[in-house]
């Protein structure tokens, strides 16, 4: 089966007996991964597992792994793949993951992806991990990010392109001057896009090569994008059903 973009006419209502398994949501900054992850959590009752959260928790709790990571970060170094993998392994040992989970920020590298694929024997009756990429036009992404403005008083979020205030750069409620976050400038967006493409392209290709990747068009309403993601997940699980991870140990 070839990688395909799921059309907006395809829908997949939630099935309480459906086992979503491990799901990796991929997409550039601003495509709406966080929103869709929250919706998947609500639909299937599965947790979202964020490597950022795992890292912060280990550091805050002073675990051995957390101390090692903090030491490296204090020196301005990246946390190595093996340390990230060890933290993820501990999180995946918890009982709330056995119906499935949504991965946020993992795997970020090919080393992590290959390690993750080999974890099948640790999960009884679990489907192979699958990846869904949300695609949005570059100009739309630029507008979503650089157009974002926040009221410093009430924290209401506007977008000067799609949801502008009644008075330029002023909050409709508080009248305060709206602010742009440092990460929402065009320079920051360009930098984040380059980092995303460098890190994520090999991971996407990894899942494409194993036929465990689908793209969905993300330039639509939240509900429409959700329907496309659910349809893509249903399609993937026809080929990679429960038990496929154990039997293949990530070999596909």
SVG drawing of the C-alpha trace seen along z (x, -y; Angstrom):
<svg xmlns="http://www.w3.org/2000/svg" viewBox="-19 -50 48 63">
<polyline fill="none" stroke="black" stroke-width="0.4" points="0.0,0.0 1.4,-3.4 1.4,-6.5 -1.7,-8.5 -3.4,-11.7 -6.8,-11.0 -9.5,-13.1 -11.9,-15.2 -14.8,-13.1 -13.5,-10.1 -14.7,-9.9 -14.2,-7.4 -16.5,-7.6 -15.0,-6.5 -15.2,-2.8 -14.8,-2.0 -13.5,1.4 -10.9,0.0 -7.3,0.3 -5.4,-2.8 -2.0,-1.6 1.0,-3.9 0.4,-7.0 3.0,-9.5 1.6,-12.9 4.0,-14.7 3.8,-18.1 5.5,-21.5 5.1,-24.2 1.5,-25.5 -0.2,-22.6 -2.4,-21.9 -0.7,-18.7 -1.5,-19.8 -5.2,-20.3 -5.5,-17.0 -3.6,-15.2 -6.1,-16.5 -9.0,-15.3 -7.5,-11.8 -7.1,-11.6 -10.8,-12.4 -12.0,-10.0 -10.0,-7.0 -9.1,-7.7 -5.4,-7.3 -2.6,-9.4 -0.4,-11.9 3.3,-11.2 5.5,-14.1 9.3,-13.7 9.5,-17.3 7.2,-16.5 9.1,-13.3 12.4,-15.2 11.0,-17.9 9.5,-15.3 12.7,-13.3 14.7,-16.5 12.1,-17.8 12.0,-14.4 15.8,-14.2 16.0,-10.8 19.3,-9.3 18.3,-9.9 17.0,-13.4 20.3,-14.3 22.3,-13.1 20.1,-15.0 20.3,-18.2 24.0,-18.0 24.2,-17.9 21.7,-20.6 23.5,-22.9 26.5,-22.5 24.4,-23.5 24.5,-20.0 21.7,-18.0 20.3,-15.0 21.6,-11.9 19.3,-9.4 20.1,-6.6 19.1,-8.8 15.9,-9.9 15.1,-6.2 15.6,-5.2 13.2,-7.8 10.6,-6.9 11.0,-3.2 10.2,-4.0 7.1,-5.9 5.9,-3.1 6.1,-0.7 3.1,-2.4 -0.3,-0.7 -2.2,-3.5 -0.5,-2.9 -1.8,0.6 -4.7,-0.6 -2.5,-3.1 -0.9,-6.5 0.0,-9.6 3.7,-10.4 4.7,-14.1 8.3,-14.8 9.3,-11.2 10.9,-9.6 12.8,-12.7 15.8,-10.9 16.3,-7.7 18.2,-6.2 15.1,-6.8 12.8,-5.4 14.8,-2.2 15.0,-1.7 11.3,-2.3 10.4,0.2 12.2,2.9 10.2,2.6 7.3,4.8 8.1,7.8 7.4,5.6 3.8,4.9 1.4,7.8 -1.2,7.6 0.0,4.1 -0.2,2.9 2.9,1.6 3.6,-2.2 2.2,-4.3 2.8,-7.9 0.3,-10.5 1.6,-13.7 -0.6,-16.8 0.2,-18.9 -0.6,-22.7 0.5,-25.1 3.7,-27.1 2.0,-30.5 -0.9,-29.4 1.6,-28.2 3.4,-31.5 0.2,-33.4 -0.9,-31.1 2.4,-31.7 3.5,-35.2 -0.1,-36.6 -0.6,-35.4 -1.1,-38.1 -1.8,-37.8 -3.4,-40.2 -1.0,-40.5 -4.0,-41.2 -6.6,-38.6 -4.4,-36.2 -6.9,-36.1 -5.3,-35.0 -5.9,-36.8 -4.6,-36.4 -4.2,-39.5 -4.9,-37.5 -7.8,-35.1 -9.1,-36.5 -8.1,-40.2 -9.1,-42.5 -11.7,-45.2 -9.0,-47.9 -5.5,-47.1 -3.2,-45.7 -5.7,-46.3 -7.6,-43.7 -11.3,-43.8 -11.9,-43.2 -9.1,-44.9 -8.0,-47.5 -4.4,-46.5 -1.8,-46.6 -1.4,-43.1 2.0,-41.3 3.8,-38.9 5.7,-36.1 9.5,-35.9 8.9,-32.5 6.2,-33.9 8.4,-36.1 9.2,-35.2 12.8,-34.7 12.0,-32.3 9.5,-30.5 12.1,-30.0 14.6,-28.7 12.0,-26.3 11.0,-25.1 14.7,-24.3 15.1,-22.4 11.9,-20.5 12.8,-19.5 16.3,-18.4 15.1,-16.3 11.8,-15.0 12.4,-14.2 14.4,-11.1 11.8,-9.9 9.0,-10.4 10.9,-8.5 11.5,-5.7 7.7,-5.2 7.0,-5.7 9.5,-2.9 7.7,-0.6 4.3,-1.6 3.2,-2.9 2.7,-6.6 -0.3,-8.5 -0.6,-12.2 -3.8,-14.2 -4.6,-17.7 -4.7,-20.0 -6.0,-23.2 -9.6,-22.7 -11.8,-23.0 -10.7,-21.2 -13.5,-18.7 -12.7,-17.9 -9.0,-17.3 -10.0,-15.1 -12.2,-13.0 -9.3,-12.6 -6.9,-11.5 -9.4,-8.9 -9.9,-7.6 -6.1,-7.4 -5.7,-5.6 -8.4,-3.1 -6.8,-2.5 -3.4,-1.9 -4.8,0.5 -6.3,2.7 -2.7,3.6 -1.1,3.4 -3.7,4.8 -3.3,5.7 -0.4,8.2 1.5,7.0 4.2,5.4 4.9,8.5 5.0,10.8 7.3,8.6 9.3,6.8 9.4,3.7 10.9,5.5 8.6,4.1"/>
</svg>
